[in-house]
Every structure is written in structure tokens, then in C-alpha cells.
Amino acid sequence: MKKRLLLAAILLGVVFCFVSGVGYGEILLRDGMVISPIEFFLLADKVDYIMFNPTIPLIVDFHYDPDGQWGIFFPEKVDTKGKIFIWIQDRKDIFVNKTGELLLDQLKRILKDTYIFISTEATNINTDVVALFLSKEEIPLGYFYQGEYHLWEE
């Protein structure tokens, strides 16, 4: 009986040695690529967005920015560190010939509809989200930062 308990204890110890690596907060993909859990969930949110909106002519991408690297796409005063970055690009010229208030209203509607898909990762749109709006040719049109929408010309 003591031999069985000793064997069970050894096997249990070995199992815990192999399982303990699970809680490190990284997901290993093929080819050795590692992503964080939040990036994984944002990718799932992107798939959900595409599946629920197959006819919307926008390219939408979600990223978590742990160190502020996405800030290079914004003016100097925008800090993207620790925020969810949303890239929204026009595919079929829906932003063409719109300026001022019309464009700002459209950007607000689009971001509101997009935010629904990441609301579990970003609990407050004003503090957790930074968004960039681009034309079909990848020309910046506007951005969202700290609860405010800005046109690029401003």
C-alpha cells in the first residue's frame, strides 16, 4: 500500500511539473510564434466582426499595444501604450467626398458599432481604446483618442 501511495505521489509531482507552465499567459502557435491571451481574444473578436458584418466595406483590425509601438501612426500627443488599437480602413470609398461634421458622424457610428465586439476586453472606450480611420489608399482621415474624435487636418 505504501508503494502505491509513493508511486502516486511521484506521478502527481511529475504531472504538476509539466502542467505548471500553462499559467504563463502566452499562447504558443505553430512555428514558435507566441501571442498574449488578449491578442488571441482580439483576433476572435475580429473574426466575429467579419462574420456578423460580411457586407460592410471596411477593413477592421484589433491589436493590443503593450509598449506603445502603434503610436507611430498618430500625432505626437497620442499615447497608445496599454490600449487597444483599432485600425479601420475604407475598402469601397465610403469616406470619399465627406468632410467635417458628416465624416465625424460617420466615424462615430462606425467606432460605436465596432466597439461592441471588443467590449469585454475594453471596458471603457474612452480610456482603453485608440482608433485610426484611413481611406482606401491608407491616407489618415481621423482618429479617436481619450473620448474625442479628431479629423486628421486639425
Buried (B, 14 or more C-beta within 10 A) or exposed (E): EEEEEEEEEEEEEEEEEEEEEEEEEBEEEEEEEEBEEBBBBBBEBBEEBBEEBEEBEBBBBBBBBEEBEBBEBBEEEBBBEEBBBBBBBBEEEBBEEBEEEEBBEBBEEBBEBBBEBBEEBBEEBEEBBBBBBBBBEEEBBBBBBEEEBBBBEE
